[in-house]
């Protein structure tokens, strides 16, 4: 468990520096395999691996397997044989969409909640939706006796969610896409779901601004009133819109999944992004609409730079007498 201590402040500063200097390349397949013994059991500590992922990232060839550990699809304590059993079990135990499995329903509900946002903000979403809908219509949805084989509308939603998160590029089998969604949401404490985690993230972001930057907070309560609550797309789409490539998106997501340097690191990431426009906002005494325009112009960011900046925010934060609700949120 992470604790608020001077030692962790130094560790966070070290990580921030290490990320930018890039003293070591991302973890490749050879190094990843070296983290396990001949039986596939972990030979290094989980903490050691997660800190290395924070500071260095994962090579694209490693992500397929590493994300299964980071999301909880695989247990860190499992052997190779146990992981094969897990794969077999999950392959044949996806909730039946026709029967209305709860997990499947949850994914469909999440899609419905963020669909308007995707239509407005996600690149190429409308074109991709049209293509998927066209392909699905060509599928046979009933057997010769007239029994329904698949719910095409639900299938369309799952495929669109897969496109949005781009998980198909990281997995080998369709069932892995389903389960990775489930475990990703759980690991992220549903922070990208509007009625669950997004409001909590925005509330804690407000608290963080008030605590670390009172001057900026005062402006956001005055001329900038409503700005923070309007930043919900950052959390709903897990900052996808801010990056120049999906490699950068994945780089941030895998750090969020490590729980390093703290839980709910996404709020520190959002704070760091706000700090990028802070000087302009105060100098020009911007209103909320102008602030949002400035925030929406934060695109093509470098993930390592943003992660490093958020680590420094954490290092600053834990040297202070942090309010208990915020401390509970981050630990």
N, C-alpha and C positions, 0 to 999 in steps of 0.2 A: 504493500500500500504506500502511496505517495504521502509524505508529510510536509508541512510547511516549516522549513528550517533553512539556516544559512547554507548548509551543505547542498541542499537542493537548488538554492539560488546560484551557487557556483557551478553546479552541474548543468543547469539550464543555460547559463552564459557560455559554458564550454561547448555545449551542443550547438548553440546559435552560431558560434565562431566556426566550429568544425563543419557545419553545413555549408557555409559560404566558401570556406577555404578549399573544400572538397579534397581533403587529404587522402581519402581512399575512394575508389570507385564503388558503385552500387554492389550489393551482395549478388554474386553470380551463382550459377548452378553448382559449380564445384564447391564453393564456400558453403552454400546452403546444405548440400549433402553432407558436408563435414560437421554440421551441427548435430548429426544423428549417428548412433552406433550401428553395428552390423544387424541388429534386430529392428532398426528403425526407431529406437527410443531416443529421446532427447539427451544429448551428451553435454550441451551447454544449457545455462539457465534461460528460462523464458525472458527474464529481465534483460540479460545480456543481448539476446537477439532483438528484443524490442527497441532497446537503446540504439543498436546498430542500424535498425530500420529508420528510426527517427533521424539519425545523423547522416546516413548514407543512402537510404532508399533501397529498392529492390530492382534488379535487372528484370526486364520484361519477361524473360524466359522462366523466371522464378515465381512470378506473381500467381500463376495458376495454382501452384501448390501452397505457397506461403499464405495466400488469402484464406485458404480453408482453415488454417490454424488461427489466423488473426480474427476471423469472424466467429470461430467456435464450431464450424462444420466438423473439424477434427479436434479432438482433445490434445493438448500439449503433452499429456502423459501417455498417449496411445503408442502402440507398436505398429509396425508395418502391417502385420496380419489383422490387427484390430481395425486399422483404417480401411483395409479391403472389405471387411465386414460392414463397416459404416457405409461405404460406397454402395455395396449391394443392397443394404437395407433402404437407404434413401432413394435409390433408383426405383424401387417398387412400392414406395410408400408416400408418393406425392398425393395429397388429398384430391379426391375425385371432383373435378369442377362441376360435373353434372349433378353429383350428390350434394354439392355445396359445402365442401370442406372449409373449416374456419380460416385456415392459413391462406387458402386460395382466395377466399372472400376478402380477406384483409388487404391483399395486394390489389384486387380490383377496386376496393374502396379508396385506397391510397391514390390510384390512378385518377379516379373521378374527382378527387379533391384538388389535385394539382394540374388537371388537364387545361384549364384556362391559362394558367401560368405558362405551361409548356408551349401553348399555341402562340403566345406573345413573345416569349423570350428565348426559346430553345431553337438553335439554328437547324434549319431543314426539317423541323418537326412535321409541318403540314404535308410536305412532299412525301416524307417517309410514311406517315399515317395513311395516305392515299395508296401508296404502293403495297403496304401490308394488308389493307382492307381488300384490295384487288386480288392479291394472292390467296387470302383466306376464303374468298367467295368461290374459288375454284376447288376447294376441298369438299370431299363428301362428308356430310355431317350426320348421315343416317345409314344404318345397315339395310340389307335387303328386306328385313321385316319391318322397317320403319322406326326402329329404336334409335334414339339420339346417341351419337357417338361422342360429340364434342359441342360445346357451346362456343360458337364462332366469335361472339361479342367479347366473351371473357378471354378467349385466346388472343384476340386483337389487343386487349389491354395489357396482357402479360408481355407480348412481343414488343409493344411500345415502351413499356417500362424497361425491358431489356435493352432496347435501343438507347433510351435516355441515359442509362447508367453504363452502357457500352460493355456490359459484362460478357456478352457473347464472344468478345475477343479474348477473354481470359479463361474460358471454360471449354471443355471438350464435349460435354454432354448436356442436353437440354435440362435434365433434372437438376444439374448442378446450378444452373441459372436460377431456378426456383428457390432452392435451398439457400443459395448465397444471398438472395434478396431477404429471405426471412432472417438469417443470422446477422446480416449487415444491419438491418433495422433494430434488432435486439441489442447488438453490440453498441450501436450509436444511440441507444436509449430513445429510439424513435424521434430523434432530434429534427428530422426532416419532415415529419408528419404534422400537418397544420394544427389539428385539434389536440395534439399531445405534446410534442417537444418544441415546436417552433415558438409558441407563446412564451414558454419557459426560457428559451434561449434569448428572446428579445428582452424579457424582464431582467435577466442576469446581465445582459449587455448594458442596459440602462444603469444597473447597479454598479457595474465596473467603471463606466464613464464617470459617474458621480464620485466614485471613490478615488480614481487615479487622475482625473482631469476635471476638476470642479469648474474651471473657466469655460471649457468646451461644453460641459453639461449645462451650465447656465444659459449659454446661447441656444442649445438644443431645446431647452424648456421654453425659451422666448420666441425669437424669430424662426427658429428651426423646429417648433413644436410639431410633433407627429412624425418626425424624420425616422427615428429609430424603429417605430412600429411598422413603417413602410419598407423596411429592409428585409422583410420576411422572405423574398426570393433568394437571398443569399443562403438561407438555411434550407428552404424547400428543395433547392436544386444542389445543395451541398457545394456551393461556390463554383459550379461548372462554368457559369457565364464569365467568370473572372480570368480564366486561363487561356493561354494560346494553343494548348494541345491537350489531348486526353492523357498523355503521359504525365503532365503536370497535375491534372485532376486526380489521377490514381496515386500520384506521389503524396498529395495531401491526404487523400482518403486512407491510405495505408498508415500514415502517421496517426490519424484520428483513431484508427482501430487498435493501435498499440497501447493507447491510454497513456502515452508519454508526451510531454513531461507531466501531464495530469489528465484527469477525466474532463470531458466536455471542452476540450481544447478548441473546438469550433468557435466558441464565444471569444476567445483570445485572438483567433484569426480575424473575426469580424471587427474587433476593436482595432487591430493593426491596420485593417483596410480603412477604417474611419480616420485613423491618424494620418493616412496618406493625403487626405483632403482637408485636414484640420486647419492648416495655416491659411489656405485659400478661403475657406469658409469664414474664418474670423476676420481676415483682412478685408474681405469684400462684404462682410456682414450679410451673408446669404440667408435667404428664406428657405423653408423646407423644400420647396419645389426645385430650387437651384442646387441645394445640397444633394438631393436625390439624383439630379442630372450629373453632378460631379461624381457621385458614387457609381452610377451606371456607366460612367466612362472608364471605370477601373476594369480594363480588359487586357488580355495578353500579358498577364502578370507571370512572373517566374515563381514557381512553387517554392523553391528553396529559399528565395529571398523572403517570401511571406512567412514561411514556417520559422525561419530564423528570427524575424521580427517578433512573431508571437511568442517564441521562447524567451526573448528579452523582456517582453511584457510580463511573462510569468515570473522571471527572475526578479523583476522590480516588485511585483505584487507580493511575493512571499517574504519580502523583507519588512512588510508593513503589518500592522494590526488589522488583519482582514476581517470584515463583518462575518459573523457566523454563518448566515445563509449562503453567502458566496463561498466561504470555505467548504461548507458541506457539499456544494455543487461541484467543486473542483477536485475534491478528494474521493 
